[in-house]
Every structure is written in structure tokens, then in C-alpha cells.
Amino acid sequence: MGRAAEMLGVTPAFLRSLDTARLIVPQRSAGGHRRYSRYQLRVAQRARDLVDQGTALDAACRIIILEDQLAEAQRINARLRQERAPRQNPE
């Protein structure tokens, strides 16, 4: 956790607060140390950016969750539109 906090320029307490808020839930090593994925580090960086701009932590978490849900909905919508597009005959 210390290395992740150092990479992001945040305190370990900030990362713990993201875990408590269930925004990111890192894997645990056999020794109980938190292990963050690259995606989780990007999410933590986004949270830090929002907090640095004056957004409350709980609001920042909600914003990030909603952004992820919107992106997923847009991906699904694009896939469905592509599947429903009329097939063109190569004639």
C-alpha cells in the first residue's frame, strides 16, 4: 500500500478510505498486504483528482461509479446497435 500511495502522491489513509467506501477493493497477499491492479490505481488517481478539485470523497466515489456505469452502458449499446444493423449482401 505504501508504494501505491507514493506512486499516486496520496497517503495510505486515502487508499484505505477508498477501500472502506468500496470504490476499490484490492486483492490481498498471503501476508495480508493490499495489492492494487493498474485499473484500481487509475480509479484511485481519478478519485484523488476529484478530491483535489474540491469534491467530497463520497461524491467523488459516486461520480466514478456512475462514469463507469455509463461507459459500460455505452459499450453495450454500441454492440447491440452493431448486432441489429441490417446485414448487407455482398451481391
FIKOLZA-1660 file (N, C-alpha, C; in steps of 0.1 Angstrom, whole numbers, plus 5000, padded with zeros to 4 digits):
% residues 91
   i   px   py   pz ch aa at
   1 5008 4988 5000  A  M  N
   1 5000 5000 5000  A  M CA
   1 5009 5013 5000  A  M  C
   2 5020 5012 5007  A  G  N
   2 5028 5024 5008  A  G CA
   2 5034 5028 4994  A  G  C
   3 5037 5018 4986  A  R  N
   3 5043 5021 4973  A  R CA
   3 5032 5026 4964  A  R  C
   4 5020 5021 4965  A  A  N
   4 5009 5026 4957  A  A CA
   4 5005 5040 4961  A  A  C
   5 5005 5043 4974  A  A  N
   5 5003 5057 4979  A  A CA
   5 5014 5066 4974  A  A  C
   6 5026 5062 4974  A  E  N
   6 5037 5070 4969  A  E CA
   6 5036 5073 4954  A  E  C
   7 5032 5063 4947  A  M  N
   7 5031 5065 4932  A  M CA
   7 5020 5075 4929  A  M  C
   8 5009 5075 4937  A  L  N
   8 4998 5084 4934  A  L CA
   8 4999 5097 4941  A  L  C
   9 5009 5098 4950  A  G  N
   9 5010 5111 4958  A  G CA
   9 4999 5113 4968  A  G  C
  10 4995 5102 4974  A  V  N
  10 4984 5102 4984  A  V CA
  10 4989 5095 4997  A  V  C
  11 4982 5096 5007  A  T  N
  11 4985 5089 5019  A  T CA
  11 4979 5075 5019  A  T  C
  12 4985 5066 5027  A  P  N
  12 4979 5052 5028  A  P CA
  12 4965 5054 5033  A  P  C
  13 4962 5063 5042  A  A  N
  13 4949 5065 5047  A  A CA
  13 4939 5069 5036  A  A  C
  14 4943 5076 5026  A  F  N
  14 4934 5079 5015  A  F CA
  14 4930 5066 5008  A  F  C
  15 4940 5058 5005  A  L  N
  15 4937 5045 4999  A  L CA
  15 4928 5036 5007  A  L  C
  16 4931 5036 5020  A  R  N
  16 4922 5028 5029  A  R CA
  16 4908 5034 5028  A  R  C
  17 4906 5047 5027  A  S  N
  17 4893 5053 5027  A  S CA
  17 4886 5049 5014  A  S  C
  18 4893 5047 5003  A  L  N
  18 4887 5042 4990  A  L CA
  18 4882 5028 4992  A  L  C
  19 4890 5020 5000  A  D  N
  19 4886 5006 5002  A  D CA
  19 4874 5006 5011  A  D  C
  20 4874 5014 5022  A  T  N
  20 4862 5015 5031  A  T CA
  20 4850 5019 5023  A  T  C
  21 4851 5028 5013  A  A  N
  21 4840 5033 5005  A  A CA
  21 4836 5022 4995  A  A  C
  22 4844 5012 4994  A  R  N
  22 4842 5001 4984  A  R CA
  22 4843 5006 4969  A  R  C
  23 4851 5017 4967  A  L  N
  23 4853 5021 4954  A  L CA
  23 4863 5011 4947  A  L  C
  24 4874 5008 4955  A  I  N
  24 4883 4998 4950  A  I CA
  24 4886 4989 4962  A  I  C
  25 4886 4976 4959  A  V  N
  25 4888 4966 4969  A  V CA
  25 4900 4958 4964  A  V  C
  26 4912 4961 4969  A  P  N
  26 4924 4954 4964  A  P CA
  26 4924 4939 4968  A  P  C
  27 4932 4932 4961  A  Q  N
  27 4934 4918 4964  A  Q CA
  27 4944 4918 4976  A  Q  C
  28 4945 4907 4983  A  R  N
  28 4954 4907 4995  A  R CA
  28 4964 4896 4992  A  R  C
  29 4977 4899 4996  A  S  N
  29 4987 4889 4996  A  S CA
  29 4986 4879 5007  A  S  C
  30 4993 4869 5007  A  A  N
  30 4993 4859 5017  A  A CA
  30 4996 4865 5031  A  A  C
  31 5004 4875 5031  A  G  N
  31 5007 4882 5043  A  G CA
  31 4997 4893 5047  A  G  C
  32 4986 4895 5039  A  G  N
  32 4976 4905 5042  A  G CA
  32 4978 4918 5036  A  G  C
  33 4989 4920 5028  A  H  N
  33 4991 4933 5022  A  H CA
  33 4982 4935 5010  A  H  C
  34 4978 4948 5009  A  R  N
  34 4969 4951 4998  A  R CA
  34 4977 4951 4985  A  R  C
  35 4971 4946 4974  A  R  N
  35 4977 4946 4961  A  R CA
  35 4967 4952 4951  A  R  C
  36 4972 4963 4945  A  Y  N
  36 4963 4971 4936  A  Y CA
  36 4966 4968 4922  A  Y  C
  37 4956 4966 4914  A  S  N
  37 4957 4964 4899  A  S CA
  37 4960 4978 4893  A  S  C
  38 4964 4978 4880  A  R  N
  38 4966 4991 4873  A  R CA
  38 4953 4998 4872  A  R  C
  39 4942 4991 4869  A  Y  N
  39 4929 4997 4869  A  Y CA
  39 4925 5004 4882  A  Y  C
  40 4927 4997 4893  A  Q  N
  40 4924 5003 4906  A  Q CA
  40 4933 5015 4909  A  Q  C
  41 4945 5015 4904  A  L  N
  41 4954 5027 4906  A  L CA
  41 4948 5039 4898  A  L  C
  42 4943 5036 4886  A  R  N
  42 4937 5046 4877  A  R CA
  42 4925 5052 4884  A  R  C
  43 4917 5043 4890  A  V  N
  43 4905 5048 4897  A  V CA
  43 4909 5056 4909  A  V  C
  44 4919 5052 4916  A  A  N
  44 4923 5060 4928  A  A CA
  44 4929 5073 4924  A  A  C
  45 4936 5074 4912  A  Q  N
  45 4941 5086 4907  A  Q CA
  45 4929 5096 4904  A  Q  C
  46 4919 5090 4897  A  R  N
  46 4907 5098 4894  A  R CA
  46 4900 5104 4906  A  R  C
  47 4899 5095 4917  A  A  N
  47 4894 5100 4929  A  A CA
  47 4902 5111 4935  A  A  C
  48 4915 5109 4935  A  R  N
  48 4924 5120 4940  A  R CA
  48 4922 5133 4932  A  R  C
  49 4921 5132 4919  A  D  N
  49 4919 5144 4911  A  D CA
  49 4906 5151 4915  A  D  C
  50 4895 5143 4917  A  L  N
  50 4883 5150 4920  A  L CA
  50 4883 5156 4934  A  L  C
  51 4890 5149 4944  A  V  N
  51 4891 5154 4957  A  V CA
  51 4900 5167 4957  A  V  C
  52 4910 5167 4949  A  D  N
  52 4919 5179 4948  A  D CA
  52 4911 5191 4942  A  D  C
  53 4901 5188 4934  A  Q  N
  53 4893 5199 4928  A  Q CA
  53 4882 5203 4938  A  Q  C
  54 4881 5197 4950  A  G  N
  54 4872 5202 4960  A  G CA
  54 4859 5193 4961  A  G  C
  55 4859 5182 4955  A  T  N
  55 4848 5173 4956  A  T CA
  55 4849 5164 4968  A  T  C
  56 4839 5163 4976  A  A  N
  56 4839 5154 4988  A  A CA
  56 4842 5140 4983  A  A  C
  57 4849 5132 4992  A  L  N
  57 4853 5119 4989  A  L CA
  57 4841 5110 4985  A  L  C
  58 4830 5110 4993  A  D  N
  58 4818 5102 4989  A  D CA
  58 4812 5106 4976  A  D  C
  59 4812 5119 4973  A  A  N
  59 4807 5123 4960  A  A CA
  59 4816 5119 4949  A  A  C
  60 4829 5120 4951  A  A  N
  60 4839 5115 4941  A  A CA
  60 4837 5101 4938  A  A  C
  61 4835 5092 4948  A  C  N
  61 4833 5078 4946  A  C CA
  61 4821 5076 4938  A  C  C
  62 4810 5083 4941  A  R  N
  62 4798 5081 4933  A  R CA
  62 4799 5086 4919  A  R  C
  63 4806 5097 4917  A  I  N
  63 4809 5101 4903  A  I CA
  63 4816 5091 4895  A  I  C
  64 4826 5085 4901  A  I  N
  64 4835 5075 4894  A  I CA
  64 4826 5062 4891  A  I  C
  65 4818 5058 4900  A  I  N
  65 4809 5047 4898  A  I CA
  65 4800 5049 4887  A  I  C
  66 4794 5061 4887  A  L  N
  66 4784 5065 4876  A  L CA
  66 4791 5066 4862  A  L  C
  67 4803 5071 4862  A  E  N
  67 4811 5072 4850  A  E CA
  67 4814 5058 4844  A  E  C
  68 4817 5049 4853  A  D  N
  68 4820 5035 4849  A  D CA
  68 4807 5029 4843  A  D  C
  69 4796 5031 4850  A  Q  N
  69 4783 5025 4846  A  Q CA
  69 4779 5031 4832  A  Q  C
  70 4781 5044 4831  A  L  N
  70 4778 5050 4818  A  L CA
  70 4786 5044 4807  A  L  C
  71 4799 5043 4809  A  A  N
  71 4808 5038 4799  A  A CA
  71 4804 5023 4795  A  A  C
  72 4801 5015 4805  A  E  N
  72 4796 5002 4802  A  E CA
  72 4783 5001 4794  A  E  C
  73 4774 5010 4798  A  A  N
  73 4761 5011 4791  A  A CA
  73 4764 5015 4776  A  A  C
  74 4773 5024 4774  A  Q  N
  74 4776 5029 4761  A  Q CA
  74 4782 5018 4752  A  Q  C
  75 4791 5010 4759  A  R  N
  75 4797 4998 4752  A  R CA
  75 4786 4988 4748  A  R  C
  76 4777 4985 4757  A  I  N
  76 4766 4976 4754  A  I CA
  76 4758 4981 4743  A  I  C
  77 4754 4994 4744  A  N  N
  77 4745 5000 4734  A  N CA
  77 4752 4999 4720  A  N  C
  78 4765 5002 4719  A  A  N
  78 4772 5002 4706  A  A CA
  78 4772 4988 4701  A  A  C
  79 4774 4978 4709  A  R  N
  79 4775 4964 4705  A  R CA
  79 4761 4960 4700  A  R  C
  80 4750 4963 4707  A  L  N
  80 4737 4960 4703  A  L CA
  80 4733 4966 4690  A  L  C
  81 4737 4979 4688  A  R  N
  81 4734 4986 4676  A  R CA
  81 4741 4979 4664  A  R  C
  82 4753 4975 4666  A  Q  N
  82 4761 4968 4656  A  Q CA
  82 4754 4955 4652  A  Q  C
  83 4750 4948 4662  A  E  N
  83 4743 4935 4660  A  E CA
  83 4730 4936 4653  A  E  C
  84 4723 4947 4655  A  R  N
  84 4710 4949 4649  A  R CA
  84 4711 4956 4636  A  R  C
  85 4722 4961 4632  A  A  N
  85 4724 4968 4619  A  A CA
  85 4721 4958 4608  A  A  C
  86 4713 4963 4598  A  P  N
  86 4710 4954 4587  A  P CA
  86 4722 4948 4580  A  P  C
  87 4722 4935 4578  A  R  N
  87 4733 4929 4571  A  R CA
  87 4733 4933 4556  A  R  C
  88 4744 4936 4551  A  Q  N
  88 4745 4940 4537  A  Q CA
  88 4749 4927 4529  A  Q  C
  89 4742 4925 4518  A  N  N
  89 4745 4914 4510  A  N CA
  89 4757 4917 4501  A  N  C
  90 4767 4909 4499  A  P  N
  90 4778 4912 4491  A  P CA
  90 4776 4910 4476  A  P  C
  91 4763 4910 4472  A  E  N
  91 4759 4908 4458  A  E CA
  91 4764 4919 4449  A  E  C
% end
